[in-house]
Amino acid sequence: MTHLLDPSHSLSDWLAQQKFPAYRAKQIRRWLYQGRAGSFEEMSDLPKALREQLSKDFTLWTTAVVQHQQSQDGTEKLLLELADGGRIECVLLREENRRTICISTQVGCAMGCVFCASGLDGVDRNLTTGEIIEQMLRLQRLLPEEERLSHIVVMGMGEPLANLDQLLPALDQASAEDGLGISARRITISTVGLPKAMDRLAELNCRYHLAVSLHAPNDALRDEIVPVNSNIGIKKILEAADRYFEVSGRRLTFEYVLLAGINDRPEHARELARLLKPRNALLNVIPYNPVAGLSYKTPSAKAISEFRNILLQANINVQFRQRKGDDIDAACGQLRRKSKKLHDIQPLN
């Protein structure tokens, strides 16, 4: 059956073919995005005949929840199983009045970042637009009725810029007034840095925030940490980021995961400061969240403090992200990888 959340088909055309009034499309969308309907039967202001026909021709959910974990800090994580058996992760983060979701764009990842659990087994496929939207709606349903999603970060499994054709229509639905109504200013796309795709975002005049996962201040080190860099290079990535800033006017964000003894030394901080000082950018430093089976470690408090002080002395706009969900394997790909070892875990629904 057709996935109702995939905008590649026209709900209005289908309603016309079935001889239902065109205004029913708005009602259905309202149930999906604001009413948080879990089934067609819950769409109570639709006539029974329409609900029955929707059930015959469309499916609302194509994923099943394999695991739902809740952290003491309010973070919630879903491990979802797709129709073909692939598994992905998505996360809801609570911080004061913000309700942020982190969503995936691929099953696995091909970028090969050595410290990341998502790409340890490579990439299986891109997610469809409907599968991306479905993550948003499943996470929204975890909130009480009086709360709504405020921010989206596309920082889950996969490289978002490798699946722009499916991602951008999903974000259109997220930012639409009759969709989730989340301002483009509150949507961030994360990338390891694919210059051609970054230029495409600029050409499309996208207004989303762009976060570049840098992780190293020079090519020699970045080639080791982010292997895809050997075919690109930091210079081209920064130039593409600058072009995106010129078009969008959105301040750039650079992500930097601190790995003990690898990229956390004072000389790395000074070199990083030289790279970023000429740019209107925010540096997001993230102390590493350890992954079972990998040898990488979180830097010591002393190393983190020294790294921070060097950046601040260089007047770099920097924030050190507080880790969330450590007690529920909230780092990208951790829960999926653990579930492969516990392959007897079956979907909850």
Secondary structure, 3 states (H helix, E strand, C coil): CEECCCCCCCHHHHHHHCCCCCCHHHHHHHHHHCCCCCCHHHCCCCCHHHHHHHHHHEECCCCEEEEEEECCCCCEEEEEECCCCCEEEEEEEEECCEEEEECCCEEECCCCCCCCCCCCCCEEEECCHHHHHHHHHHHHCCCCCCCCCCEEEECCCCCHHHHHHHHHHHHHHHHCCCCCCCCHHHEEEEECCCHHHHHHHHHCCCCCEEEEECCCCCHHHHHHHCHHHHHCCHHHHHHHHHHHHHHHCCCEEEEEEECCCCCCCHHHHHHHHHHHCCCCEEEEEEECCCCCCCCCCCCCHHHHHHHHHHHHHCCCCEEECCCCCHHHCCCCCHHHHHHHHCCCCCCCC
